Amino acid sequence: MLVPMTQLSLRRPMYGFGLLMLTHVTVQSRAESCWNSSKRQRRETADGIKAVQLLSSTTSSRKPVTLTSQIDKFGGVTVHLGQQDCVGTLDESSFCALLEDSLRQWKSEDRIAVWLHVPILQSKFITVAASLGFRFHHAEHDLSTLCLWLGEGCSRLPLYASHQLGVAGAVLNEITGQVLVVQDRNRTTNAWKFPGGLSDPNEDIGDTAVREVFEETGVRSQFQSVLSLRQQHNHPGAFGKSDMYIICRLSPLSFNINFCHKECLRCEWMDLDYLAQSENTTPITRRIARLLLYGYNEGFDKIDLTVREFPAVYTGLFYKLYHRPFPDIQ
């Protein structure tokens, strides 16, 4: 017997939602209806099992969303917020959740520290990072660096640069026995000293001495050796950090003085033996003048720390080593 039937079915949820489907009206026998219904149920059951298997597989293999980071050789991670595509659109609460997820992931990987570089225009995220334990390490120009120790015990992270480096050049004319000296303009006591100043980033010691001598006096010179190194802690001019002051021996390539009037009050070639005895000079200048005079009379090999360049343990980098000369026996 044929009877008209309208079928309304609710399929089994696959991803948390149901699909209400109204099938078309058809005319069929009861036997056909039961067969088709049973077939459809078997098919839907199989589809549901496959869907659950797929969802389970996807969930188990999916990695948590974390900040893009670089792993260093010490087992820490470095994050540059300025290079994260997603961070620019996040508010503080969303960034907090992202950073928390990242920290959980890094801890599970046994990372020992996190270095977080924050551009000045993204400074709103610093408060978020601080709430999760980050602290300032240093700041330069338009970038601040925060750090967080994840390892066991007290933090073993290195402090930021603890010294500033000043370099002076003692330019000695070996023909006349005279040395180039200046008096600073902005000093309470205008004593004679060797021209010099702070070393620039990535600048070699000898290059700093040559540059500073030329900028202050107009005299061109060439690096010969390191004569001395002074270390002073809690230096007022170094924001309370330590200060290192190196004096180099230079030979002149020109002799005409054209000194900078903004920095120097006076500049002249002075007899070395006079400078070594003068009271109108700084104590360190007078002592190094005596050292230079000793080398001038007895041989510079007795006072010079010469330089040689060697490849560093870091691929593609080099370092300069300063020491007294000796026979290089293989």
Contacts in CASP RR format, 6 or more apart in sequence:
PFRMAT RR
TARGET T0000
AUTHOR 0000-0000-0000
METHOD contacts of the structure
MODEL  1
MLVPMTQLSLRRPMYGFGLLMLTHVTVQSRAESCWNSSKRQRRETADGIK
AVQLLSSTTSSRKPVTLTSQIDKFGGVTVHLGQQDCVGTLDESSFCALLE
DSLRQWKSEDRIAVWLHVPILQSKFITVAASLGFRFHHAEHDLSTLCLWL
GEGCSRLPLYASHQLGVAGAVLNEITGQVLVVQDRNRTTNAWKFPGGLSD
PNEDIGDTAVREVFEETGVRSQFQSVLSLRQQHNHPGAFGKSDMYIICRL
SPLSFNINFCHKECLRCEWMDLDYLAQSENTTPITRRIARLLLYGYNEGF
DKIDLTVREFPAVYTGLFYKLYHRPFPDIQ
1 29 0 8 1.000
1 30 0 8 1.000
2 27 0 8 1.000
2 28 0 8 1.000
2 29 0 8 1.000
3 27 0 8 1.000
3 30 0 8 1.000
4 25 0 8 1.000
4 27 0 8 1.000
5 25 0 8 1.000
5 26 0 8 1.000
5 27 0 8 1.000
5 28 0 8 1.000
5 33 0 8 1.000
6 23 0 8 1.000
6 25 0 8 1.000
7 23 0 8 1.000
7 26 0 8 1.000
8 22 0 8 1.000
8 23 0 8 1.000
9 21 0 8 1.000
9 23 0 8 1.000
9 40 0 8 1.000
10 18 0 8 1.000
10 19 0 8 1.000
10 20 0 8 1.000
10 21 0 8 1.000
11 18 0 8 1.000
11 19 0 8 1.000
11 21 0 8 1.000
11 44 0 8 1.000
12 18 0 8 1.000
12 44 0 8 1.000
12 45 0 8 1.000
12 48 0 8 1.000
14 47 0 8 1.000
14 48 0 8 1.000
14 51 0 8 1.000
14 52 0 8 1.000
14 55 0 8 1.000
15 51 0 8 1.000
15 55 0 8 1.000
28 36 0 8 1.000
64 101 0 8 1.000
64 104 0 8 1.000
64 105 0 8 1.000
65 98 0 8 1.000
65 101 0 8 1.000
66 98 0 8 1.000
66 101 0 8 1.000
66 102 0 8 1.000
66 105 0 8 1.000
66 106 0 8 1.000
67 79 0 8 1.000
67 81 0 8 1.000
67 84 0 8 1.000
67 87 0 8 1.000
67 98 0 8 1.000
67 99 0 8 1.000
67 102 0 8 1.000
68 79 0 8 1.000
68 83 0 8 1.000
68 84 0 8 1.000
69 77 0 8 1.000
69 78 0 8 1.000
69 79 0 8 1.000
69 102 0 8 1.000
69 106 0 8 1.000
69 114 0 8 1.000
70 77 0 8 1.000
70 78 0 8 1.000
70 79 0 8 1.000
71 77 0 8 1.000
71 111 0 8 1.000
72 78 0 8 1.000
72 115 0 8 1.000
74 112 0 8 1.000
74 113 0 8 1.000
75 111 0 8 1.000
75 112 0 8 1.000
75 113 0 8 1.000
76 106 0 8 1.000
76 111 0 8 1.000
76 112 0 8 1.000
76 113 0 8 1.000
76 114 0 8 1.000
76 115 0 8 1.000
76 150 0 8 1.000
77 106 0 8 1.000
77 111 0 8 1.000
77 113 0 8 1.000
77 114 0 8 1.000
77 115 0 8 1.000
78 114 0 8 1.000
78 115 0 8 1.000
78 117 0 8 1.000
79 102 0 8 1.000
79 114 0 8 1.000
79 115 0 8 1.000
79 116 0 8 1.000
79 117 0 8 1.000
80 117 0 8 1.000
81 87 0 8 1.000
81 116 0 8 1.000
81 117 0 8 1.000
81 118 0 8 1.000
81 119 0 8 1.000
81 122 0 8 1.000
81 125 0 8 1.000
82 117 0 8 1.000
82 119 0 8 1.000
82 122 0 8 1.000
86 98 0 8 1.000
87 95 0 8 1.000
87 98 0 8 1.000
87 122 0 8 1.000
87 125 0 8 1.000
88 122 0 8 1.000
90 98 0 8 1.000
92 124 0 8 1.000
92 125 0 8 1.000
92 127 0 8 1.000
92 128 0 8 1.000
95 125 0 8 1.000
95 128 0 8 1.000
96 128 0 8 1.000
96 131 0 8 1.000
96 132 0 8 1.000
99 128 0 8 1.000
99 129 0 8 1.000
99 132 0 8 1.000
100 132 0 8 1.000
103 114 0 8 1.000
103 132 0 8 1.000
103 148 0 8 1.000
103 150 0 8 1.000
106 114 0 8 1.000
106 150 0 8 1.000
107 150 0 8 1.000
111 150 0 8 1.000
112 149 0 8 1.000
112 150 0 8 1.000
112 151 0 8 1.000
113 147 0 8 1.000
113 148 0 8 1.000
113 149 0 8 1.000
113 150 0 8 1.000
113 151 0 8 1.000
113 155 0 8 1.000
113 157 0 8 1.000
114 134 0 8 1.000
114 147 0 8 1.000
114 148 0 8 1.000
114 150 0 8 1.000
115 137 0 8 1.000
115 145 0 8 1.000
115 146 0 8 1.000
115 147 0 8 1.000
116 129 0 8 1.000
116 134 0 8 1.000
116 145 0 8 1.000
116 146 0 8 1.000
116 147 0 8 1.000
116 148 0 8 1.000
117 143 0 8 1.000
117 144 0 8 1.000
117 145 0 8 1.000
118 125 0 8 1.000
118 126 0 8 1.000
118 129 0 8 1.000
118 143 0 8 1.000
118 144 0 8 1.000
118 145 0 8 1.000
118 146 0 8 1.000
119 142 0 8 1.000
119 143 0 8 1.000
120 142 0 8 1.000
120 143 0 8 1.000
120 144 0 8 1.000
121 142 0 8 1.000
123 144 0 8 1.000
126 134 0 8 1.000
126 144 0 8 1.000
126 146 0 8 1.000
129 146 0 8 1.000
129 148 0 8 1.000
130 146 0 8 1.000
132 148 0 8 1.000
133 148 0 8 1.000
134 146 0 8 1.000
134 147 0 8 1.000
134 148 0 8 1.000
135 146 0 8 1.000
135 147 0 8 1.000
135 148 0 8 1.000
136 144 0 8 1.000
136 145 0 8 1.000
136 146 0 8 1.000
137 145 0 8 1.000
137 146 0 8 1.000
137 147 0 8 1.000
137 157 0 8 1.000
137 160 0 8 1.000
138 144 0 8 1.000
138 145 0 8 1.000
138 160 0 8 1.000
138 161 0 8 1.000
139 145 0 8 1.000
147 157 0 8 1.000
149 155 0 8 1.000
149 156 0 8 1.000
149 157 0 8 1.000
161 241 0 8 1.000
162 241 0 8 1.000
162 242 0 8 1.000
163 231 0 8 1.000
163 238 0 8 1.000
163 241 0 8 1.000
163 242 0 8 1.000
163 243 0 8 1.000
163 244 0 8 1.000
164 198 0 8 1.000
164 235 0 8 1.000
164 238 0 8 1.000
164 241 0 8 1.000
164 242 0 8 1.000
164 243 0 8 1.000
164 244 0 8 1.000
165 198 0 8 1.000
165 199 0 8 1.000
165 205 0 8 1.000
165 208 0 8 1.000
165 244 0 8 1.000
165 245 0 8 1.000
165 246 0 8 1.000
166 196 0 8 1.000
166 197 0 8 1.000
166 198 0 8 1.000
166 199 0 8 1.000
166 208 0 8 1.000
166 243 0 8 1.000
166 244 0 8 1.000
166 245 0 8 1.000
166 246 0 8 1.000
167 196 0 8 1.000
167 197 0 8 1.000
167 198 0 8 1.000
167 199 0 8 1.000
167 205 0 8 1.000
167 206 0 8 1.000
167 208 0 8 1.000
167 209 0 8 1.000
167 212 0 8 1.000
167 245 0 8 1.000
167 246 0 8 1.000
167 247 0 8 1.000
167 248 0 8 1.000
168 193 0 8 1.000
168 194 0 8 1.000
168 195 0 8 1.000
168 196 0 8 1.000
168 197 0 8 1.000
168 209 0 8 1.000
168 212 0 8 1.000
168 245 0 8 1.000
168 246 0 8 1.000
168 247 0 8 1.000
168 248 0 8 1.000
169 194 0 8 1.000
169 195 0 8 1.000
169 196 0 8 1.000
169 209 0 8 1.000
169 212 0 8 1.000
169 213 0 8 1.000
169 221 0 8 1.000
169 247 0 8 1.000
169 248 0 8 1.000
169 249 0 8 1.000
169 250 0 8 1.000
170 179 0 8 1.000
170 180 0 8 1.000
170 194 0 8 1.000
170 227 0 8 1.000
170 247 0 8 1.000
170 248 0 8 1.000
170 249 0 8 1.000
170 250 0 8 1.000
170 288 0 8 1.000
170 289 0 8 1.000
170 292 0 8 1.000
171 179 0 8 1.000
171 180 0 8 1.000
171 194 0 8 1.000
171 213 0 8 1.000
171 219 0 8 1.000
171 221 0 8 1.000
171 250 0 8 1.000
171 251 0 8 1.000
171 252 0 8 1.000
172 178 0 8 1.000
172 179 0 8 1.000
172 249 0 8 1.000
172 250 0 8 1.000
172 251 0 8 1.000
172 252 0 8 1.000
172 272 0 8 1.000
172 292 0 8 1.000
172 296 0 8 1.000
173 179 0 8 1.000
173 252 0 8 1.000
173 255 0 8 1.000
173 269 0 8 1.000
174 251 0 8 1.000
174 296 0 8 1.000
176 269 0 8 1.000
177 271 0 8 1.000
177 272 0 8 1.000
177 296 0 8 1.000
178 269 0 8 1.000
178 270 0 8 1.000
178 271 0 8 1.000
178 272 0 8 1.000
179 194 0 8 1.000
179 269 0 8 1.000
179 270 0 8 1.000
179 272 0 8 1.000
179 275 0 8 1.000
179 289 0 8 1.000
179 292 0 8 1.000
180 194 0 8 1.000
180 195 0 8 1.000
180 213 0 8 1.000
180 217 0 8 1.000
180 219 0 8 1.000
180 252 0 8 1.000
180 257 0 8 1.000
180 267 0 8 1.000
180 268 0 8 1.000
180 269 0 8 1.000
180 270 0 8 1.000
181 192 0 8 1.000
181 193 0 8 1.000
181 194 0 8 1.000
181 195 0 8 1.000
181 267 0 8 1.000
181 268 0 8 1.000
181 269 0 8 1.000
181 270 0 8 1.000
181 275 0 8 1.000
181 281 0 8 1.000
181 285 0 8 1.000
182 192 0 8 1.000
182 193 0 8 1.000
182 194 0 8 1.000
182 195 0 8 1.000
182 216 0 8 1.000
182 217 0 8 1.000
182 259 0 8 1.000
182 264 0 8 1.000
182 265 0 8 1.000
182 266 0 8 1.000
182 267 0 8 1.000
183 190 0 8 1.000
183 191 0 8 1.000
183 192 0 8 1.000
183 193 0 8 1.000
183 264 0 8 1.000
183 265 0 8 1.000
183 266 0 8 1.000
183 267 0 8 1.000
184 190 0 8 1.000
184 193 0 8 1.000
184 263 0 8 1.000
184 264 0 8 1.000
184 265 0 8 1.000
185 261 0 8 1.000
185 262 0 8 1.000
185 263 0 8 1.000
185 264 0 8 1.000
185 265 0 8 1.000
186 263 0 8 1.000
190 265 0 8 1.000
190 266 0 8 1.000
191 280 0 8 1.000
191 281 0 8 1.000
191 282 0 8 1.000
191 285 0 8 1.000
192 270 0 8 1.000
192 275 0 8 1.000
192 278 0 8 1.000
192 280 0 8 1.000
192 281 0 8 1.000
192 282 0 8 1.000
192 285 0 8 1.000
193 281 0 8 1.000
193 282 0 8 1.000
193 285 0 8 1.000
194 247 0 8 1.000
194 285 0 8 1.000
194 288 0 8 1.000
195 212 0 8 1.000
195 213 0 8 1.000
195 216 0 8 1.000
195 217 0 8 1.000
195 264 0 8 1.000
195 267 0 8 1.000
196 208 0 8 1.000
196 209 0 8 1.000
196 212 0 8 1.000
196 213 0 8 1.000
196 216 0 8 1.000
197 208 0 8 1.000
197 212 0 8 1.000
198 208 0 8 1.000
199 205 0 8 1.000
199 208 0 8 1.000
200 208 0 8 1.000
200 211 0 8 1.000
203 211 0 8 1.000
204 320 0 8 1.000
205 226 0 8 1.000
205 246 0 8 1.000
205 248 0 8 1.000
205 320 0 8 1.000
205 322 0 8 1.000
206 223 0 8 1.000
206 248 0 8 1.000
207 223 0 8 1.000
209 221 0 8 1.000
209 223 0 8 1.000
209 246 0 8 1.000
209 248 0 8 1.000
209 250 0 8 1.000
210 220 0 8 1.000
210 221 0 8 1.000
210 222 0 8 1.000
210 223 0 8 1.000
210 250 0 8 1.000
213 219 0 8 1.000
213 221 0 8 1.000
213 250 0 8 1.000
214 220 0 8 1.000
214 221 0 8 1.000
215 260 0 8 1.000
215 263 0 8 1.000
216 259 0 8 1.000
216 260 0 8 1.000
216 263 0 8 1.000
216 264 0 8 1.000
216 267 0 8 1.000
217 257 0 8 1.000
217 258 0 8 1.000
217 259 0 8 1.000
217 260 0 8 1.000
217 264 0 8 1.000
217 267 0 8 1.000
218 254 0 8 1.000
218 256 0 8 1.000
218 257 0 8 1.000
218 258 0 8 1.000
218 259 0 8 1.000
218 260 0 8 1.000
219 252 0 8 1.000
219 253 0 8 1.000
219 254 0 8 1.000
219 255 0 8 1.000
219 256 0 8 1.000
219 257 0 8 1.000
220 252 0 8 1.000
220 253 0 8 1.000
220 254 0 8 1.000
221 250 0 8 1.000
221 251 0 8 1.000
221 252 0 8 1.000
221 253 0 8 1.000
221 254 0 8 1.000
222 250 0 8 1.000
222 251 0 8 1.000
222 252 0 8 1.000
222 253 0 8 1.000
223 248 0 8 1.000
223 250 0 8 1.000
224 248 0 8 1.000
224 249 0 8 1.000
224 250 0 8 1.000
224 251 0 8 1.000
224 300 0 8 1.000
224 304 0 8 1.000
225 248 0 8 1.000
225 249 0 8 1.000
225 300 0 8 1.000
225 303 0 8 1.000
225 304 0 8 1.000
225 305 0 8 1.000
225 306 0 8 1.000
225 307 0 8 1.000
226 246 0 8 1.000
226 247 0 8 1.000
226 248 0 8 1.000
226 249 0 8 1.000
226 304 0 8 1.000
226 305 0 8 1.000
226 306 0 8 1.000
226 307 0 8 1.000
226 322 0 8 1.000
227 247 0 8 1.000
227 248 0 8 1.000
227 249 0 8 1.000
227 288 0 8 1.000
227 291 0 8 1.000
227 292 0 8 1.000
227 303 0 8 1.000
227 304 0 8 1.000
227 305 0 8 1.000
228 246 0 8 1.000
228 247 0 8 1.000
228 284 0 8 1.000
228 288 0 8 1.000
228 291 0 8 1.000
229 244 0 8 1.000
229 245 0 8 1.000
229 246 0 8 1.000
230 244 0 8 1.000
230 245 0 8 1.000
230 246 0 8 1.000
230 284 0 8 1.000
231 242 0 8 1.000
231 243 0 8 1.000
231 244 0 8 1.000
231 245 0 8 1.000
232 242 0 8 1.000
232 243 0 8 1.000
232 245 0 8 1.000
233 242 0 8 1.000
233 243 0 8 1.000
234 240 0 8 1.000
234 241 0 8 1.000
234 242 0 8 1.000
235 241 0 8 1.000
235 242 0 8 1.000
235 243 0 8 1.000
237 243 0 8 1.000
245 284 0 8 1.000
247 284 0 8 1.000
247 288 0 8 1.000
249 292 0 8 1.000
249 300 0 8 1.000
249 303 0 8 1.000
249 304 0 8 1.000
255 269 0 8 1.000
257 267 0 8 1.000
257 268 0 8 1.000
257 269 0 8 1.000
259 266 0 8 1.000
259 267 0 8 1.000
272 289 0 8 1.000
272 292 0 8 1.000
272 293 0 8 1.000
272 296 0 8 1.000
273 293 0 8 1.000
275 281 0 8 1.000
275 285 0 8 1.000
275 286 0 8 1.000
275 289 0 8 1.000
276 286 0 8 1.000
276 289 0 8 1.000
276 290 0 8 1.000
276 292 0 8 1.000
276 293 0 8 1.000
277 286 0 8 1.000
278 286 0 8 1.000
281 289 0 8 1.000
291 303 0 8 1.000
292 303 0 8 1.000
294 302 0 8 1.000
294 303 0 8 1.000
295 302 0 8 1.000
295 303 0 8 1.000
301 325 0 8 1.000
304 324 0 8 1.000
304 325 0 8 1.000
305 322 0 8 1.000
305 323 0 8 1.000
305 324 0 8 1.000
306 322 0 8 1.000
306 323 0 8 1.000
306 324 0 8 1.000
306 325 0 8 1.000
307 320 0 8 1.000
307 321 0 8 1.000
307 322 0 8 1.000
308 320 0 8 1.000
308 321 0 8 1.000
309 318 0 8 1.000
309 319 0 8 1.000
309 320 0 8 1.000
309 321 0 8 1.000
310 318 0 8 1.000
310 319 0 8 1.000
310 320 0 8 1.000
310 321 0 8 1.000
311 317 0 8 1.000
311 318 0 8 1.000
312 318 0 8 1.000
312 319 0 8 1.000
END
